[in-house]
């Protein structure tokens, strides 16, 4: 079952086309990767899906809701963890979680579940500003889950993290996938390869290919995903 259907979506900024007739679908429970170099259109697409910017044309259905007509219903079932960690630095980890739980009228059990999933017990009483980069990212994503979304957008979730913090976060993201649909953007090809069920590759606002990692390697006749990605993007730019 498709939880997101995107049909011929365009986004124009004066003469520039940030998205050019993009069509794709994302299945319920899928961990779906959006991949492309800077300016490919990944962030623009996520902003449109989250109702943060308007598309120029096309149709988007999310959980059978029409984005143009039922955006308020859509906002009730989605959440986003942006590139910049969205935490209150002067509050403790526990206070950050409690603050957002109060907004969504969620109880202490919700916080406990999230603390356990993200292994935050040992830093629960630390102020967010004292956390390492890895723990800050965990807290930021944990906050996005307080609303219990059906769909979670992760924009560059491991940007700037060391290899150990990145791998720990990968394991957490894999656990989350059991219960929700995740749309992930990343510049780390090994991250996309390790986490995603399927990917969409964008370049200059156009959708180049959608499929599993293996399907894309077969289509491009390459042995590894990095070569496949480069081959697709270079062919588009010739």
N, C-alpha and C positions, 0 to 999 in steps of 0.2 A: 504493500500500500504506500502510495506517495503522500508524504506529509507536506512537501513543498513542490509546487509546479510553477515554473517560470517560463513564460511564453513570449518570445520576440520583444524582450525588454530593451529599451534604449534610454540612455541618459545623455543629454547634450548640455555642454557648457559653452554657449555661443557657437563658435565654429567647430569646437572640439567635441568628438563623440567619446565620452568616457565608457559607455556601454553601447554596443552596436548589434542589435537584434540577437540578444542572448536568450537561448532556450535550453533549459535542463530541468530535471526532476530529482528530488532527494527522497529516499525511502524512509519510512518511520523506523527509528532505531538504528539508523545508519550513522557511521562516523565518516563524514564527507569532507574532503579537502579541496580548498580553493587555492590554486597555485598560479604564480606568474611573477614576472619581474616588477619592479616599481613602476607604477602607472598603468598596470595591466587592467585594472578595474575591480580588483578583489574587494577593497575597502568600500568603494562606491556601491557595489552590489549588496554588501552586508548592511550598509546604512539604509539602503532602500528597503531591504527585507525587514529591518527593525523599525521602519517608519521615521527615520531620522532625516531623510531627504526624499524628495519626490522624483519618481521616474518621469521621463518625457513621454514614453508610450509603452505599450505592451500590457500584459496581464500577469498577475501573480496571485496564486491561491496558496494559503497556508492553513493546514488543518481544516480544509474545506471552507475557509473564510476568504472573502475577496479583499485584497489589500486596500483597494480604493474605497470600499464601502464599509468595511468592518475592522478598521485598524485598531479600535479600542479592544475588541475581542482578541485580536492577535497579540496585542501587547500583554494581555493577561497570561499568555502561555509561552512567551519567549523571554530570554534574558541574555545579556552580553557581558563578557569580560574583555574590556578593551586592552590595547597595547600598554597604556599607562595604568599602573596599578591603582585601582579605585578604592583606597582605604583611608580612614581617618587616622593620621599619623600619631596624634596625641592620645588616642584611645588604645586600650589593650586589645589583644586579639578577641578576648571574650566580649568586651564592650562593643567592638565593631559588629560581631555576630548578633549580639542582643539588640543592638540598635535597629538593624535591618529586620530581624525577626519580629520586632514590635510593629514595624511598618506593615508587614504582611500578616500580622496576627498569628504567627506561628509559635508553637510552644517550645519548652526546653528540650523536648525529645528531638525536635528537628535540629537544634543546635548540636546536641550530643551526637546524632548520626553524622552530621557534617564534620564535626571535630574528629571523629573516629576515621572517616573516609580519608581526610586530608592529613591525618597524623599530627594534629595541632596541640595535643595535650601538653607537651613539654614547654610550649611557648604561650599557653593560654593567658597568662597574666603579664606577659611582656607588652610594652607599648609597641605599636606597629612600626614606629620610626626606628626601633632598635633591631628589627628583624633583618635577616639576610635576604638577598634578592629572591632566593628560592622560596622562602617562607612567605615573603610578601606576595609572590605570584599565587601561591597556594591559597592565601587568605582572600585575595582578590577574586579568584574563581569560586571559592567557598561562598563568598557574599552573593555572587550571581546565582547560586543554587538555593539560597534561602527562600526565594519565591516559588520553588518547586516547578520550574519551567518544563514544558514538553520539549522545547527546542532551546539549545544553548549555543551561542556564537562565541568562539574563542579566537580572538584576533592576535596572532603572534604570541601564543601563550608562554613560550620559553625564551623569548627574545632577551639576550644578554645574560642568560644563566650559564653557569659552568656545566660541564658534561655530567657530573653526578646529580646536580639539582634537576637538570633536564630529564635524565632517565627516571628519577623519582616521580616527576610530574607526569611523564608518559604513563607510568604504571597506574597513577591515580585516574588519568583521563580514560584509560582502558576500562577501569572499574565503573566509571560513570556511564559508559556507553550502554550498559545493561538496561538502564532505565529511561534514558532520554536520547533524542536525536542531537548530534553534535555537528556543527559546521565549523571547520577549522581553517584558518589561513596561516601559512608559514613560509619562510624563505629557506628553511632547512629541509632539503630534499629527503634526508634520512628520516626525519620526523614524519613527513607525509607517508613515506614508504612503510614505516613501522606501525603507524596508527590507523591509517585510513582504509576503509572498505573500498571506496571509489574516490576518484579525483576529477576535477574539472580544471583544465589548463587554459588560462586566458592570456591574451597578448594584445595590447593596444585596444582594449575594449571588446575584442572579438573572442568568442569561444572557439578554441582550436580542437580540443578533444575531451571526451568524457569516457571514463571507464576505470577498470581496476588497473593496478600497476602492471600486472602481467599482460593485460590486453594492450596497454599503451606501448609496452616494450615490443610486443609482437607486431603491432601496426607499424612501428618505426624501424623494425628489424634491428634492434639494439640489444646488447647484453645487460645493460644496467639502466636504472631509471634516470640518472643524471644525463646520460647520453641521449636518452629518448626525449627528455625535456628540452635540451639544447637544440636537438635536431628539429623539433616541432616549431620552436620559437624562431630559429634562424630561417627556416623555410618560409614562415609567415612574413619575415622582414626582408626577404630577397626581392 
